[in-house]
Amino acid sequence: MNTPLHDQLRLLGLNHSEIAVYLYLLENGLSSPPNVSRGTNIARTNCYNLLESLREKGLIEEHLEKKHKVYLASDPEALVRSLEKKKEAIQQILPDLRGLYSTQKNKPKIRFYDGTEQIKEIYLESLSAQKILAIGSNKRIEALLPGFLNQYYATIKERGIIFYDLTTSNSRSQAEQNKTMLRGLYEAKIIPREYKDPPTDILVWDNNIALLTLVEPIFGTILTNSLLAETFGLIFNLVWKNLDSKSELPV
C-alpha cells in the first residue's frame, strides 16, 4: 500500500522495490540480504540487485560482518546530497544538451515511400490538414492512380479542407470539376501551357512537404520541418500571386 512517504520517494527516482528495501533498512538497521528479503517479501536474488542500486545512489552502506555482506541505511541527509550531485551533473552537461536539442529541433524528419500504394498513403496523410497547397498534374496522378482523385477530393469536401492547386493546362478539366464539386474549398490556377506536365507532384500541409515522383521509378518523400514548410509555402504564394489572372478558373 502506497503512503505519502512512498509517493515522495518515488518522485526522487526510487522505484517501488527500492523504496521497500530502503525503508526496511531505515527501520531495522544493519541487515543481511536474507533478512531484507524476508522483511520485504522480495526474492533474495532481486534483493541483491536492489541493495547494489541503493548503494550506488549513496543511500545505504555496505559492510562486512564475519565475511558476509550486510547493509545499513545512510543518514537520510544522503537523499539531499544525492539530489545535489545530480543537479551539479545536469548543470555541467546542460550547455551540450541544449546544443543537441537546438540541432534536433530544426533538423527535418525524413520519411521515404516506395511504389504506388505507398504514394497513396502520402496523399491520404495530407487529409489530416486544414489547408493543402499542391503543385503538379492532376492528369498524371489520375493516370498513375485511376479513380483515386475522386476519393481524395470527396474526403476533402467531407472534412472541409481548403485546397489550393497550381496545376497544368492539361489538368484544366479536372480542376474545373473540382471547383464545381468543392465550391469555396477549392481554388486553382493554371500553370502556363509551355511548362507541360511535370513528372512530380508537390504537397505542402502543416509542417510537411511531400515530393512525389509520378513516373517510374515511383517513390515519394515527406520532409517534416516547420522552417522548410514555411519556405515552400512562401514560394507557392509567390508563384500563385504572380500567375496571370487569366490563368484562374472561372467562378
N, C-alpha and C positions, 0 to 999 in steps of 0.2 A: 504493500500500500504506500503510495507516494505521500509525502508530507511537504510542507513549505520548505523544510531544510533540503529534502531531496531535489525539489524543483530549483532551488537556488544553486545547489552544487552542479546540477545539470547545465545551468547557464555558464558555469565556469569550465565546461568542456569535459566533465566526467560522465561516463555512461552509467546505466542502472547498476551493473555488476560492480564497477569500480566504486561507486558510492557505497554499496553494501559492505564491501571489504574495508573501505576507509573508515566508515562509521563503526564497524566492529572493532577495529584496532584502536580507535579513539576511546571506545568504552571499556575494552578489555585489556589494553596494554600489550606487553610483549607476548607474541603468539606465534606458533609454528604454522606452516601451511595446512597440516591436517586439522588443527584447531580452527583455523579460519574457514576451512571447507565445511566442517560440521556446524560451525556457528552461523554460517550464511546460507547453508544448503546449496552451495555452488560446488560443482565437481572439482576434485583436487587438481586434476590436470589443468583445468581452466584457472584455478586459483593462482597457480604459479605464474601464468601469463599476466593476470591482473596485478599481482604483487609487484612484478617487474615493471609493469607500466606505471604504477603509482610511485615506485622508487625512482624511475627516470624523471618523473614530474616533480620530484623533491618533496612529496607529501608523506612518505614513510621512509624509515631507515632499515637497513639490513644488518643483522648481527649474527655472529656465530656463537652457538651455545652447545658445548660438547660435540663439536664438529658438525652440528646441524644448523641450518639457516633458520633464524627467527626474525620476526618483523615487529617494528614499533612505529606507531604514528608519530610524525613530526609535530612540533607545535603548530597549531592552526595558522599561525602567522606565516607559515610557509606558503599558504594559498596566496597571500598578498605578494610575497617575493616572486612566486611563480608567474603571477599576472604582470608584475613589473618587468620581469625578464622578457616575457612575450611582447610587452609594449615596446621595450627597447629594441628588440629584434625587428619588429614591424617598422619602427621609425627609421631604422638603418636601411632597410630594403625598400621603403616606400617610394623614394625617387625612381628606382629602377622599375618597380611595379607600375607606377604611373606612366612611365615611358612606354612600357609594353601595352598598357591599356589604351593610351593615345594612338598607338600604331594600329591596334586591333580595331578601335572604334572607326577609323577611317579606311580600313582595309576592306575592299569589296569581297563579298561572299560569291563564289562562282559555282554554278551547277551546270552539268552537261547532260544533254539528251540526245539519243540516237534513234533514228527511224521514225516513220510516220506516226506510229501510235504514241510515241513519247512527245512528238511535236504537238499532237492533240492536247497532251497534258499541260503544255505551256499555255496554250490558248485558254484552257479551262481554268488554270490557276489565275489568270488575269481577271476572271469573273468575280474575284473577291474584292475588287476595287470599286470605288465610286466614280472614277474617271479613268478612261483609257485613251492614250494617244497612239495612233498607228500610221506607219509609212510602209506602203507596199502595194502589191497587186492582188485584188480580190480574185481576179481571173486565175492567177497561178495557184492560189490557195484552193479554189474550187476544183482545179484540175488535179491537185495532189490529194485533196480530201473531199471527194464528191458528196454533196449533201450536208457536210459538216457546218458550213457557214450559216445555213438556215437554223440549225440547232443553236449555234453560238449566238446569233443575233436575237433569237427568241428568248434566250436566257438574259441577254442584256435588257430587253424590254421588260421581262418579268421582274428583274431586280432594280430597274430604274437607273442603270449605269449610263453616264454621259460618255459618248464615243465620238472622238474627233479623228477623221480619216483623211490622210493625204494619200490619194490613190491614183491609179493611172487612167489614161484615156480609154484603154481597152476595158476598164472596170466600171465605166460610167453607168451602164445599165444596172449593175449590181448596186452601185451607190444610190441611184435613183430609187430602186426598190427598197433599200434600207431606209431612206429618208421618208418614204411613204409609210413603211411599217412602224418605224421607231419615232416618227414625228420629231418633237423637240429634243429627244435624247441623242439624235444623230446629226452631226454636221460633217460635210465633206468638201474638200477642194481637189480639183483635178490637176495632177502634175502634167506639164506641157507634153504634147504628143512625142516630141523628139527624144524624150528620155525613155520611152518604151516601157516594158515590164521588167522591173528589177528581179533578179533571181532570189532575193531575200525579202524578208518581212521584219519590221521592227515594231515592237510594242513597248510602251512605257506606261507603268502604273505604280502608284505609291513610290516605293524606293527601288523599284525593279526596272531593268532594261532587258528585254528579250530580243536576241538576234537569231533569226531562224532562216536556214537555207532551204529553199523550196524545190531545188533540183538536186539530182544525185551528186555527191552523197548527201542524204537527208539528215540534218542534225540541227540542234539548237543549243543556245547558251543563255542562261539567266545570270545577269550581274545584279547583285543586291547591294546598293550603296546609295545613301541619300544625296551625296555630293554629285555623283555621276548622273543619277536620275534627274537632279535639278538642272544639270548642264544639258542633258539630252532634251529636257523639257524646254529649255531656253532656245536651243537650236530649232526644235519643232515650231515654236511660236514665231521665231524669226521667218522661217520658211512660209508658215501659214499666212502671216501678215503681209508678206511681200509677193505672194502669188496674185496675179491679175484678178480683179474682182469678177471678170468674165468666166474664170475657172470654177466659180462657185456653182453649186447646183441650184436650179430654180426652187423657190419656196413652195 
